């Protein structure tokens, strides 16, 4: 029998299933957002460089430094501003910078974990070519050619920009319609397949944006699809029927989970304790 892999399984661009079968909903930053963040970081770097150049251009200081030392200082500033500074900032802030904070993004590994020094250094080193020497043209070209808007540094380091400002999940939970409460007390919906239940839930979440005719038609189709798995089927409006079976499944599954937690809590002393008379050797 093959062993279960602990490596992540990439199902799609926005979904990652870990080795523990936990689906992670990922939200890569868009190309436009990444561009805006890069412009902010680039402008900040240029502003720092101009400030340092102005400092070195002070008449008294400029005359005290010979040309070879000035050239060495210039090269050192380029290395610090384009490689050392970005690497340090991203390492210490776990993938953030001023531009990324402004757009609500963070650089993470392909598996969703925090980046380290190696990832930040590879990104900064390639950024010298992609961003500074080509004014972002090379990074924009590469970012347009992949679905996660990765630049070359991300491809080499195994990272991407994750959007952390996602819209809050709106709950569409609605109770059983009043006219079906009596029926709901004895209804059996346990045989409803998950795929059918998922389509019903998606319809109820999007019903408000549908035209009345389309809404009624889809509700009738879903009622006909779900009715064979319900006992008994009430004489009710199709959408009210769908609302009722969704609410019943949610409430009963919630009650079952609560009962399971209570039983595990009662068994915790037995499961975590030692057999009677067993010595404590800690």
N, C-alpha and C positions, 0 to 999 in steps of 0.2 A: 504494500500500500504506500503510495507516494506521500512524502512528508509535506506538511503545510509550510508554505514559504512565508518568511517574515518580511520579505521585501515588498515595497509598495507596488500596487498594480494600477497603472494609469488607464482609466476607463475613457476619459475624455479630457478636453483642455481645461475644464473647470471642475473635474471630479477626480479625486484620488482615493483609492480603496487600500487601506493599510493591510498588513499581514493578519491583523486581528479582525478583519472584515468590517472595519469602521470607515464609512464614506466621509471624506472631507470635501466640503464645498468650497472650492478655491475661486478667487476673483482676481485675475491678473489685471494690472493697470492698463488702460487703453494706450494706444500710440500717442494720442493727443495729450493725455495726462503726463505720460513719460516725457514728452517733448517739453511741456511746460515746466516740469521739475528740473529737467536738464538746463533749460534756459536760466532758471533762477540760480542754480549752482554755478553755471558758467559766469553769469554776471557777478556773483559774489567773488569768485576767484579773480576775475579781471579787476574788480574794485580793490581787492587786497593787493594785487600786483601793482596797480597804479599808485596806491598809497605808499608801498615800499619803494617804488622808483622815485617818487617825489621826495621821500625821506633821504634817499641816497644822492639826490640832486641838490641838496643844501650846499650853497657855495663853499663854506668852510670845510665840510665833510668831503665833498667831491675832490677838492684840491689835495686833500691829505691821503687819498687812495690812488694808487697807480692803476694804469689801464689793465694790466694782467690780473690784479686782485679784483678789480671791478668786474672783469669778465667771469672770473671764477665765482664771484658772489651771484652774478646773474644766472649762471648755469645752476648753481645751488638752489636759487629761488624757484627756478622752473621745476626742478626735481621735487622740491618740497611742496609746491603749490599743486602740481599735477599728479603726483604719485603718493608722497608721504602723507599729506593732509587728507585726501579722500580715503586712503586706506585706514588711517587712524580714526577718522570720524565714523566710518561705516562699521569698523570693528567695535569701537566703544559704545556705539548706539544701536548695535544689532541690526545694521542695514539701513539706518536712517541718515538723512542729511537735511539741510534747511529746505532745499527744494522738494524733497520727498515728504517732509512734514507739511509743507504748504499744500500739496496735492493729496495728502492722506495715504501715502504708499510706503512700502518698506521692502527692501531687498531680502529675499529668503532663498533657501535651497530649493531644488526642484521637488523635494519631498515635503516642503513646507516648514522645515526646521530653520533655526537661526544660522546665519552665515558666520564664518570664522575669519581669521587673519588671512588664510590662503585665498579664500574667495574674494575678499576685499582687495587684496594685492593684485590678483589677476585682472579684476575689473578696472582698477586704477591704471595698471600698466597698459592695457589695451585702450583705455579711455584717452591716453595721450595721443594715440593715432586717430581713434574714432571721433573724438569730440574736439580736441584742441587743434590738432594739425589739419583737420578737414572741416572745422567749424560745425561739427555734428552731422555732416552730410553722409559719411560712411555709416554712422550709427543709425541714422534715419533709414537708409537704404536696407540695411540688414533687418531692422525692426519691422519694415513693411513686408518682409518675406516670410514671417512666421506668425503663428496665431497668438502667441503670448507677448508680441512686441519686444522680443529679446534683441539686444545688440550683441556684437561679437564677444564682448567681455562676458556676457551672461552665458552664451553658448559654451565658451571655454571653461568658465567656472562652475557651470551647472546651477545657475541661479535664475531668478526672474523677479519682476517687480509685482508685489502683491498689493492690491487695493484693499485698505483696511476700513474705508468709509463706505460700508454697504448699507443699503436700506434696511431698516428694522423689519422683522418679520411680522406681518399683520395677521392676527388670528381671525379666522373666519368661522370659528366655532359657534354654532347656533343650536339651541335646544330643540327638543321634539315639538312640532306644532301642537297647539292646544287641542285641536280636533282629533289628534292621533295619540294622545297621552294614554288613554285607556287601552288602546290596541298595543302600544309599546310595552306595557307591563308584561305581556305574555308572548310577544313576537319572538321568533327564532331567526336570527341573522348570522349565526355562527358559521354557516357554510359558505358565506360570501367570499369569493376569491379576492385576494389582495389586488390583483390587476383591475378587477371591476370596481372595487372600492376606491382605488386610486383615481380612476377616471371620473367617478362620481364626485369625489372631493375636488378635483381640478375644475370640473364644470361648475360646482357651487361657488368656488372662489372667483370664477370669471363670469358668472351669470349676469352680474350687474352691467357689464360692458357689451352685452349681446342685444340684438334687436328682439322685440317680443316674439316674432314668428320663429326666429332661429332658436331662441331660448326654449320655447315650448316644444319645438321639434326634437331638439337634443334631449330634453328632459324625458320625453316619451320613449325615445330610443334607449336611453339608459334605464328607464323603468322596465322596459321589456327585457333588457339584458340582465337586470338584477333580480327580477321577480321570481325566476325559477329557484333561487337560492334563499328565498324568504318564505316563512310559514307563520301565519297566513298572510295573504296579500290583501291589504285594505282597499276599500273603494275611496280613493282620495286623488287629489290633483297630483300629477306626476312629480312636480318639484317638491311638494309637501312630502310625498313618499320618500324621495331621495334624501331630504333633510332629516326625516325621521330615522331611516336606517343608518345614516351616518352618525347621528347623535347617539343612537342606541349602541353601536359598535364602540364609539369613543368612551362612553360612560362605563360600559361593561369591561372593556379592556383596562381602563383606569382603575376600576374596582379590583380587578384580578391582580394588577401590579401592586396595588396597595396591600392586598391580602398577602401576597408573596413577601413583601418587605416586612410585614408584621410577623410572619412565621419565621423568617430568617433572623429577625431581631430576637425572638424568643429562643431560638436555637443557638444563638451566638455564644452563650456561656458553655454550651456543650461542645460546639464545634471548635471553639478556640481554647477551651480549658484542657487540663491534664486529667488522665484517668485517676480514679480514687486511689490515694496513697502513693502516687508517683512523685518522687522527690523533685524539688526545684533546684536545678543545677546551674542556674545562671550566675 
